Amino acid sequence: MIYLDNAATTPVNPQVAQVISDSLHNSFANPSSLYSRGATSEIEMNKARGFIAGCIGAKDKELYFTSCASESNNIAIYGLALARKNWGKKIITTGYEHPAVRQPCANLAEMGFETVLIDPDKNGIVDENAIVDAVDSKTGLVTLIHVNNETGAKLDIERLANRIKEKNPRCAIHIDAVQSFMKFPLDVKKLKIESLSFSAHKINGPKGIGGLYLKQGTNIKPVFVGGGQESGLRAGTENIHYIQGLAKACEILKPNLIRNLQHYAKLRTQLLDGLKAFDNVVINSPENAAPYTVNFSFVGYRSETLLHFLDSKGICVSSGSACSKGSASHTLTVMKLPHERIDSSVRVSFGVQNTEEDVVALLTALKEATEKLQKVKR
Ligand SMILES: Cc1ncc(COP(=O)(O)O)c(C=O)c1O
């Protein structure tokens, strides 16, 4: 199988699986229990917490474990917005967020918040000035996706956060870093942000574990309440096994971030060069997109038909995002691309395991598709 859908999820690294398996056997005690086995679990969990926090320049106590990034986004967005509702009912976000940000913002709008959406242009780029211009004294929260999951479009969050805080130092900034965590170097100490979310299954870790960085001293209303775990921010017995797996996944990637980015850039160039041979291909990702995500339209062929054809050749790619199962790509729709481009869009997303041979196989299969598949009649 040639797996080219790493923005949807990634294969679990065998070393990560081994750590989880060992932990399942050895670390069953509840980290909240007072006897020594419980204390050992707590120590192990906090060792993992410290390591993961260190990967993004955070302090140990600024890192909270959740079950996934959707949960992290919900905890941050509701919690930060509700804590500022008395003075800051305006929320600013992009028009191309993941549903795990879009939906909480839409719900808050129904609860009386004002939500301002800044859409990307037809090239997939969100205008930084438009975000900053929208910030005023009533803005309680700005929530931004770092790297878009469908096109790889990337925001300069350091510059944006500086500009936003210059206009309104009280407003909170949340970053959805699911598609950039452990891919681009991130140092929260340099970012004037309050929170940042990420997920293990995008970095060769297991599904079912995520994280939230929350700057120390940030005012937030806990919305996930119960037994007081995770300093009262996220109730529920911590998944120590997956936490240790997440730490291992980070440990594997940490020394190789730059090398991996170079590897992705090479594969991206190879793919883009190869796609030039097709006169029906239009690239939908911006030029300065993250190198591991390439979105293009194979105009004249329906995405689903192409996907199934590639699947029959053992190649996995995606049309838009995995979460939107078959529905039209949200990002390409807000980019206002013509229907024939949206309906024929394909997302290729590289992972650390991909090789130049994988790209050759994809290009060969695409060539075969043009010979074997019926074009859509318009
Ligand atoms: C940008 C972005 N945010 C949030 C999520 C949700 O992550 P999880 O699957 O961990 O809930 C995803 C998953 O695709 C994503 O790509």
The ligand as an SDF file (V2000), in Angstrom:
LIG
                    3D

 16 16  0  0  0  0  0  0  0  0999 V2000
   -6.5510   21.2020   11.4790 C   0  0  0  0  0  0  0  0  0  0  0  0
   -7.2260   20.1440   12.2860 C   0  0  0  0  0  0  0  0  0  0  0  0
   -7.8000   20.4800   13.4590 N   0  0  0  0  0  0  0  0  0  0  0  0
   -8.4040   19.5700   14.2260 C   0  0  0  0  0  0  0  0  0  0  0  0
   -8.4870   18.2530   13.8460 C   0  0  0  0  0  0  0  0  0  0  0  0
   -9.1600   17.2630   14.7350 C   0  0  0  0  0  0  0  0  0  0  0  0
   -8.2030   16.4070   15.3010 O   0  0  0  0  0  0  0  0  0  0  0  0
   -8.6550   15.0560   16.0570 P   0  0  0  0  0  0  0  0  0  0  0  0
   -8.8920   14.0520   14.9810 O   0  0  0  0  0  0  0  0  0  0  0  0
   -7.5130   14.7270   16.9390 O   0  0  0  0  0  0  0  0  0  0  0  0
   -9.8870   15.3910   16.8170 O   0  0  0  0  0  0  0  0  0  0  0  0
   -7.9260   17.8540   12.6210 C   0  0  0  0  0  0  0  0  0  0  0  0
   -8.0420   16.4680   12.1380 C   0  0  0  0  0  0  0  0  0  0  0  0
   -8.0800   16.2210   10.9620 O   0  0  0  0  0  0  0  0  0  0  0  0
   -7.2710   18.8260   11.8290 C   0  0  0  0  0  0  0  0  0  0  0  0
   -6.7060   18.5100   10.6590 O   0  0  0  0  0  0  0  0  0  0  0  0
  1  2  1  0
  2  3  1  0
  2 15  2  0
  3  4  2  0
  4  5  1  0
  5  6  1  0
  5 12  2  0
  6  7  1  0
  7  8  1  0
  8  9  2  0
  8 10  1  0
  8 11  1  0
 12 13  1  0
 12 15  1  0
 13 14  2  0
 15 16  1  0
M  END
$$$$
